[in-house]
Amino acid sequence: MDQKFFAHDTRTVAKKLLGMEIVRKAGSHITRAMITETEVYKGFSDKASHASRGKTKRNAPMFSPPGTIYVYLIYGMHWCLNIVTERKDYPAAVLIRGIKLLPSGELINGPGRVCRALKITGALSGKNLFDPRAGLSLGNRVAKPARITRAQRIGVDYAGTWARKPWRYLVK
C-alpha cells in the first residue's frame, strides 16, 4: 500500500479500508487491529467537515497529501484518527470509527475509544502514514468483508442535511 491508495474518492477509500490491518507501534508495544468502521468527510461544502469554513491551524493536515494522518481532540478529551484522501489542498479524510483488536477479537467502537486502544494522540497529526517513524501503519487485508453496511454519520447533527449523508461504512 502506498500514497496512491488514498488518492481516490474518499467514499471508495473508506470502504476499501474495512478489513485492513492497522498497526500501532508505541515504544516497544505493538497493537494490531482490523478496521471495522469508517466515516467520510469530504470537501469544502461538507458542513460536517472541519474544513467547511476553510483552512485553520487545527485542520491544516486535511489539506496535506493523501496518506497524511489527521488527529484532533473532541470535547477536550477524546482523540480522533483520520487519514487524508484524494489530493493535496482538497480537504477530505476518513475517520476510523471502529476496530477489532487482534488476536483477541475485542471490538472497539467509537473514534475516541479507537485512539485510546491504539495509544494515538495529537502528536501523530500531520505525520505521513508511510513514514515508519510515525509508528502507525496499515498492513495486509485481514478479512474481506462479506457485507458492508452504509449509515448516517454520527455526532454531526449541526450539519443539517450533511449529517444525513450515508457516509459511515461498517463491516456486517
C-alpha distance (Angstrom), angle and dihedral (degrees) to the residues before:
residue distance angle dihedral
M1 . . .
D2 3.79 . .
Q3 3.79 141.6 .
K4 3.83 91.0 -70.6
F5 3.82 89.3 67.6
F6 3.83 88.9 65.9
A7 3.83 95.9 39.9
H8 3.82 92.4 88.4
D9 3.79 137.9 84.1
T10 3.80 107.6 -52.4
R11 3.81 93.5 -127.7
T12 3.81 90.6 55.7
V13 3.81 92.0 48.4
A14 3.83 91.4 47.8
K15 3.82 90.5 56.2
K16 3.81 93.8 43.8
L17 3.81 91.4 52.9
L18 3.81 91.0 62.0
G19 3.79 108.9 103.2
M20 3.83 93.0 18.0
E21 3.79 121.5 128.2
I22 3.81 117.0 -115.6
V23 3.80 116.1 -161.2
R24 3.81 125.8 -162.2
K25 3.79 120.8 -168.4
A26 3.82 111.1 -169.3
G27 3.78 109.4 172.6
S28 3.79 106.6 -49.2
H29 3.81 92.8 -25.3
I30 3.82 118.0 100.0
T31 3.81 122.3 -167.4
R32 3.79 122.0 -170.6
A33 3.78 126.1 -167.5
M34 3.78 142.2 161.0
I35 3.81 117.7 -120.0
T36 3.83 109.2 -119.2
E37 3.82 104.0 166.4
T38 3.80 134.6 31.7
E39 3.80 136.9 173.4
V40 3.82 130.7 -155.8
Y41 3.80 129.4 -130.9
K42 3.77 111.2 -179.8
G43 3.77 135.5 180.0
F44 3.78 140.2 -32.1
S45 3.81 95.8 -63.6
D46 3.84 95.5 54.2
K47 3.81 100.5 105.4
A48 3.82 90.7 -162.6
S49 3.81 90.9 59.4
H50 3.80 123.8 93.6
A51 3.80 86.7 -131.9
S52 3.81 96.7 60.1
R53 3.81 89.9 97.9
G54 3.79 94.9 43.4
K55 3.77 136.6 -97.9
T56 3.82 118.7 -28.8
K57 3.79 134.9 168.2
R58 3.83 89.2 -98.5
N59 3.80 97.6 50.6
A60 3.84 98.4 33.4
P61 3.85 92.6 111.5
M62 3.83 88.6 63.7
F63 3.82 87.6 67.4
S64 3.80 92.3 53.7
P65 3.82 127.5 99.0
P66 3.81 119.7 -70.0
G67 3.80 112.7 -78.7
T68 3.79 94.3 39.1
I69 3.81 115.0 136.9
Y70 3.81 115.3 -123.4
V71 3.81 115.2 -168.6
Y72 3.79 122.4 173.9
L73 3.79 137.4 172.6
I74 3.83 122.5 -117.4
Y75 3.80 126.8 -166.2
G76 3.80 86.9 3.8
M77 3.80 91.4 -79.8
H78 3.83 115.8 55.4
W79 3.79 125.0 74.6
C80 3.83 117.6 -147.9
L81 3.81 123.8 -157.2
N82 3.80 121.4 -142.6
I83 3.78 132.4 169.7
V84 3.81 117.3 -147.0
T85 3.81 117.6 -122.4
E86 3.80 142.8 -175.1
R87 3.84 110.6 23.4
K88 3.79 144.1 -25.3
D89 3.84 114.9 -80.7
Y90 3.83 92.0 19.2
P91 3.81 109.9 100.2
A92 3.78 109.3 -132.8
A93 3.79 131.1 134.1
V94 3.79 144.7 160.4
L95 3.80 117.1 -124.5
I96 3.81 113.9 -146.0
R97 3.83 103.5 -134.9
G98 3.80 103.0 166.8
I99 3.80 142.3 21.8
K100 3.79 140.1 175.8
L101 3.81 112.3 -136.3
L102 3.80 115.2 -127.7
P103 2.93 130.2 -103.2
S104 3.84 95.3 0.5
G105 3.81 95.6 57.8
E106 3.81 92.0 -138.6
L107 3.81 110.1 158.2
I108 3.80 116.9 -134.0
N109 3.80 114.6 -166.2
G110 3.78 126.7 -172.7
P111 3.80 127.3 46.7
G112 3.81 94.0 -107.5
R113 3.80 92.0 52.6
V114 3.81 90.5 46.3
C115 3.81 90.7 55.8
R116 3.80 91.8 46.0
A117 3.82 91.7 50.9
L118 3.82 91.5 47.9
K119 3.83 94.3 41.0
I120 3.81 91.7 -121.8
T121 3.80 121.4 162.9
G122 3.78 136.7 166.9
A123 3.81 88.6 -85.3
L124 3.83 87.2 84.6
S125 3.81 94.8 54.2
G126 3.79 112.3 117.0
K127 3.80 94.7 15.7
N128 3.79 122.0 124.7
L129 3.80 115.2 -106.6
F130 3.81 89.2 -141.9
D131 3.80 95.0 55.0
P132 3.82 106.9 98.0
R133 3.81 89.7 -149.9
A134 3.83 89.3 66.9
G135 3.80 90.4 71.3
L136 3.81 93.2 -138.9
S137 3.77 125.0 96.5
L138 3.77 143.9 151.9
G139 3.76 118.8 -117.9
N140 3.76 134.0 -171.7
R141 3.75 127.2 -41.5
V142 3.80 104.9 -83.5
A143 3.79 95.1 -170.4
K144 3.76 137.5 -1.8
P145 3.80 104.5 -128.0
A146 3.81 110.1 -119.6
R147 3.79 89.4 -152.6
I148 3.79 133.3 12.4
T149 3.79 118.6 -157.5
R150 3.80 123.7 -155.7
A151 3.78 122.1 -147.7
Q152 3.78 141.9 163.7
R153 3.78 118.4 -78.2
I154 3.80 117.6 -98.4
G155 3.80 129.8 -123.6
V156 3.79 97.9 10.5
D157 3.81 101.9 100.2
Y158 3.82 89.3 134.4
A159 3.83 88.3 69.8
G160 3.83 94.9 73.9
T161 3.80 112.9 -153.4
W162 3.80 90.0 2.0
A163 3.80 89.0 66.8
R164 3.80 89.8 62.0
K165 3.80 95.3 56.0
P166 3.82 108.7 121.5
W167 3.79 90.8 -126.8
R168 3.78 98.8 131.9
Y169 3.82 114.9 96.2
L170 3.80 125.5 -162.5
V171 3.78 135.9 -177.4
K172 3.80 109.1 -120.8
